[in-house]
Amino acid sequence: MDDIRLRTLENEKLTISPYGMLCANTRGREREEPECEVRTAYQRDRDRIIHCNAFRRLKHKTQVFLSPDSDHYRTRLTHTLEVAQIARTIAIGLALNEDLTEAIALGHDLGHTPFGHAGERALDSVFPDGFKHYEQSLRVVDRLENGGKGLNLTYEVRDGIICHTRGKEADTLEGRVVKLADRIAYINHDIDDAIRGGVLREDNIPPDVRRILGETKSKRINTLVLSAIRNSTDEVRLDPTVQAAFDILHEFMFERVYTNPVCKGEEKKAISMICQMYQFFVDHPDELPNEFISIAWQEGTPRAACDYIAGMTDGFALKTFSDYFIPSGWTK
């Protein structure tokens, strides 16, 4: 059986670009463990992420539009799947390690809060150490999953997760592909959702952007993916003209959607709710579930309260807030 894994490792040597990451060259896991008979280490990481609790909770976490009535708006889970698809396509085009790319993409948002970036801003404002969802994603796989043991992922997957947004670039080209794929995915699917919600029309997008990138979501994604494949070698990059149009589109979305009061009108309530819950659990640690009480003993109550709230889905956060802050009707 071990021949199956070894065959995959040998195939990687024949098919992966010199700029890609061979699984045979991984820096390994923090805790050594026997290899799987069938799967490589990166394939195993991908599977661990898919099967973990935090991954399942993404289906009930806001992407941009908070608690929409329609079933067709993106959630944090569907966003993650779109990132994985785009990243894997770019990785195929560049002859990079597809399994490593996919594992990073599937794990990149595991630490995201309820209510999207509003929840992130709320926890960042009250947690003394500050809160960034990419740091929390790493904490989820290192510390919170698997009964507090973490998933024990490889260095390269962990590095790609924490480097998928601002700051330091990932050590691997696969991690940098995920960073670009994340941006391609969210800007384009957020346009789609904004059109669905009546906030935008396709012809509101600047004409030069539509001319360069395309006039539909699929055409824009195709332009960006092909540009990345054609222009990347030892670094992930877009054609300068495509990059400029993409930057203009990003600025346009911040102005018309991400800071639009119509889209964000309920966010103040979500922020207030999360801040109140955080303070409540800091003041009443005995109300935390047992696994978070253990974190409170080891790392302090603020850390435990932050971890508990960050892991909540939108619906569970609303129920928890209601249980502690909204009076129940009288029953005899």
Phi, psi and omega in degrees: 000325182298339179298332182296311179296316181297324178296319178297318180296322178291321178297324178300321180297331182273335190246338184271137180301156174301340179273350182274173184255115174283135178298330178297339182259012181304147173282359171086192183254158178296325176245122180294146178207158180298147177288152172289146180290330188251316189264148171286171181298321181289323175296321179293320177298315178304314182293321178298320179295313182300325184270000184275159183299318184297326179295317180295325181292341181299336183291344180243029177242140182297140167269289176234311184271118187285122176045057181291154180288325184278149177280355189263357175284152180291148167247177178296331179287313181294326173301313181301318180293323178292321176299315181298320180294313181295316181297319181293323178297316178296319180298321177297315181297330182262003181057045176262181181280106184295322182292318177296315180301314182294318180299316178298314182298317182291334182262354193294331184246020182299335182266009182290147184279169166294154177063031171061218184288343174296317177295323177297315179296323180297310181293326178296330183280339185246332181282124187304326181276359184079161183222127173230133187297329181289326174292321179292326177300318178294321179297323178301312184281336181272327193231320194270326182285166174058047176064030179092358180271343185076177183266352178054055182280165178290159181304316187293324177290316179298318179297318179295324179296310185284341182257019188278356181228243185282171172083215185303139174283148177298151179291333182255153175294329178298318177295325180287328174298317180297321178301315178292317181298324177301314181291318177300315183294307189290323180295316183285320178283336175288327172299314180302314179292323179294323175294318178299324182273003178077013180275329181228161163239153180304323182282359172284337181295135182310135184305319181295325178294316179294324180293319184278315186268331182124160187259005175224164179302312184295322179292321179296314179298317180298317179299315183292317180296313180295323178296319178297317181294320184284337188248358183259140173226270176272000177215153178270120182210160175252161169303139184306321179293317178294317179300316180298316179295321179295320177296320178296319179297320178298314178297320178301316181293324177296320182287317189266338184235303190293337176242016181283122180302331179296319180282328191251013186302328183268356187294327179300322178294318180296318179297314179299317181298314181294319179297319179295317179295319179302311182295324179299313183287331173296319181281337183229066183298337179294345178275352179286150172300159188304319183295333179273335171297320177299319177295321179300319178295319187276323189233001178103151182296319179302319179297317181294317179296319179297313180300316182297312183290320180300328181279351183291147166280168178304311184295320180292324177297316178297318180294317180297316178299317180297319181299323186263337189238345182252124181293142177275155176290155181291131173231138183267000000 
